[in-house]
Amino acid sequence: MTERLWPVLIAIAAISTVVLLPRLQVRSRRLFLLRVLCPSWRFFENIGVNSRLEVRWREAGGSWTEWRDALVAPQRSWTALFHNPFGNLHFAKQSAVEHLVSEAELRSNGIAESVPYAIVRRIAEECVRNLNSGTPSADVRHSSDAAAWAAAPDFQFKIVQVDAADGGCEDFLISLEHQLPNPEPRQ
């Protein structure tokens, strides 16, 4: 009986040692992309800072709306255990926001020309379209009626970092002012 227990105890000791070792920060982009090959055993190593995407747009009178949370988690049901496309989409969008945060921390300037910025900008455009009650419906948006989009609102997005330990919020990045593009008509 004890002969079978030794390999298990050795495996537990090895995993515990790996978990307790200090974590290394990877600065190389190639090694950063290869991190998927090495699993992380530190699932919840500490409560840290969460990033939240917020959007606002200019109303017809020229005033800006209040900042609104752009990525609201979808409600879960028991079917999400088997099929969860909206949850997966939410997770992908949140991951894009986190990627922009890590990219902004590595770059000192030129973040507005980066690919993660462009991706988060598109996510923010979609959120503004969904939240803005003055925006034409999906049927009008994808029609060839460009006049409906002549007064497309300007919008901004920002990333707010929320400290999970004390609940404090801090603006991390505020975008430039962008205009909603006229969507291409569907074929």
N, C-alpha and C positions, 0 to 999 in steps of 0.2 A: 504494500500500500504506500509506504513512504517513498519507494523508488519511483512511483508514478507522480508523486507530489513535487519532487525536486524540479522537473522541467517547468512546471506551472509557476512555482515560486521564483525561479530564475527569470522567467518571462515577465512576471509582475515587477520584479526588482529592476529589470532593464527598462521597462516602460516608465516606471516611476522616476528613474534617473534621467531619462530623456525629457520628461515633463518638467522636472525641476531645474534643468540646465537653463542658463540665460538665453534668451532669444536673440538671434543675429538679424540685423536689418540688411536687406539685400539692396544694393544701390545699382547694380548692373541690370539693364533692361532685359538682356537675354536670360539671366538667371531668374529674374522676376517672373518671366513667362514660363519657366520650367518648374515653378513652385507647385504646379498641379501634380507633378510626379511624386512629390514628397508629402505625405499626409501630415496634417497638423493634429497633434494630440491635445492641443490646448483649445478646446472648444469654447470655454468660457473662462479664459485666464484672468480677466479683470473687467470691471465695468468701466468703460471709457466714454469717449465722445462719439455721439451719433450725429450724422449729417442729415439735414432735412432740406428739401427743395421747396421754395416758396415762389409764387409768381404774383405779379400785379400788372394792370394794364391801364391805359389812359382812356377815360370815358369820353363821351361825345362833348362834354363841356370843357374838356381839357384838364380836368383834375385826375389824379391817380387814385385808384382803388386802394384799399388796405391790402397788405400782403396776405395771401391765402396759401394754405398748405396744398402743394401740387400733387403729392403722392400719398393718397389715402389708401390704406390697405383694404383690399376687398374683404367682404364678409366671408367667413368660412362655413362650410357645411360638411356633413359627413362624407359627401361625395368627393370632397377635396383630397381625401386619402387616396383616391384612385385616379382622379382626373382634375387637375387644378391649373388650367391655362391662365386664368386671371391672376392667380397668386404667383405663378412663374413669371408673368409679364411684370408684375409689381416688383418682384425680386430683381429682375434684370434691370429695370429702371433705377432702382435704388443702388444696384451695383455700379451703374454708369455714373451716378452722382459720386459714389465713393471713389471711383477711378479718377474723376475730375479733381477731387480733393487731393488725392495722392500726386497727381500730375502737377497741380498748382503748388504743392509743397516742394516739388523738385525744381520747378522753373521759377525764375525771379521775374521774368517778363515774357510777353508774347503768348499768354495763355489763351487769349481770344482767338488765336489762329490755330489752336490745337484741335485734334480730332475729338478728344473727350468733351471739349467745350461745345463743339458743333453737335455732338450727340445729345448733350444735356439741353442745348438750345432747342433742338427738335422736340424733345420730351416736353419742354416748357411751352412750346407753341401748341402742342396737342392739348396740354392742360388748360391753356388760356382759351382755346376754342371750346373745350368742354365746360369750363366754368363761366365764360362770358355769356350772359343771357342775351346780349344784343347781337351776338354772332348768328348769322343765318344757319338754318338747319343743315343737316348733312346732305339733304337732297339739293339744296341751293348751292352749297359749297362746291359740290362736284358737278355742277352744271356749267354751261359755258357762259352764264350770266355774270360777267365781270363787274357790272354796275353794283351788284350786291356786295362786292368786296372793295369798292372804291374807298370806303371809309374804314378800312381795316385798322384796328387799334394798334398803337405802339404798346410794347410790353417789355418787362424786365423780369429777370429771375435772380434769386439769390440763394446761396447756400448758408444755412444757419447751423452752427455746431452747438449741440445740446449736450452738456455734461450730465451724464446719467447719475453721477454720484450726488450732485447738489442741485440739479435741475436748472442751472444757469445757462443762458443762451448768449451766443456771440455771433455776429455776422462774419462769415469767413470770406465770402466772395459775393459781390454785387455786379451783375452783368451790365454791359452797355445797353442802351435803349435799342430795341429791335422792332421791326414792323412785321406783322403777320403777312407772309407771302400769299399771293393769290394762288390757291391750289389748282393744279392741272385738272382739266375735265376728265372724267372717266370715259373710257372708250366703250 
